[in-house]
Amino acid sequence: MLKPRWGKGINKRTFNEMREMGFDLLTSGNHIWDNKEVLSLFETTDRILRPANFPEPPRERCPGRGHVILEKNGHSLLVINLMGRVFMDDIECPFIEVDRILAQQRNPVSILVDMHADATSEKYAMGWHLNGRVSAVVGSHSHVQTADEQILPGGTAYITDVGMTGAFGSVIGMKPEEVIRRFMTKRRVMVQQSKDNPGVSFVVITINDQHKATNIERHRYSVTGLDVDEGELD
């Protein structure tokens, strides 16, 4: 029986569990540094990415990497992890950083960009910025799957947010009554992970031999047989 682990960020145990389930690569976002074990993971694997546009001051390289090329079944996929700046940390410009990465790519290859951002406008802007230059731009962070999946005119698949893996009977994964109390009182209220109607949201993207997207489908399924740990988040 699958038993999800509670907590922010990622640790070695959860990383290994997800790899054993068949995930080829994990992207991330603003919680990437929340668990210190990620630093040792970065030293041993390239199968977890941090946003590529974190700053790198002189003589202080940022741990990990923000993009990688996956090779599988005779196909190659360049995955780029970016993070937005609107309502989030004021880090380096994701638009400039992705242009820099693409300029270094000499050989034609399918390209997937995870744009981890809060503002829908910033995600849409990235989709149009990369229209025709990458195979897909998939948004993340809001925990709510959007219904705007589309193929942009240049052959780039786009969705503003792929959605959440967690309890659908919740407020972005947390028990609703506690989140409501936090909003109403404007005080710090401990919130707990919801166990109501766990499920998974994802998209399936078809890419042709010219590295253009021909189809994108969104899916959202409830699942059964999960034993979910209780946990609190302040």
Secondary structure by P-SEA (a helix, b strand, c coil): cbbbbbcccccaaaaaaaaaacccccccccccccccaaaaaaacccccccccccccccccccccccbbbbbcccbbbbbbbbbbcccccccccaaaaaaaaaaaccbbbbbbbbcccccaaaaaaaaaaacccccbbbbcccccccccccccccbbbbbccccccccccccccccaaaaaaaaaaccbbbbbbbcccccccbbbbbbcccccccbbbbbbbbbccccccccccc
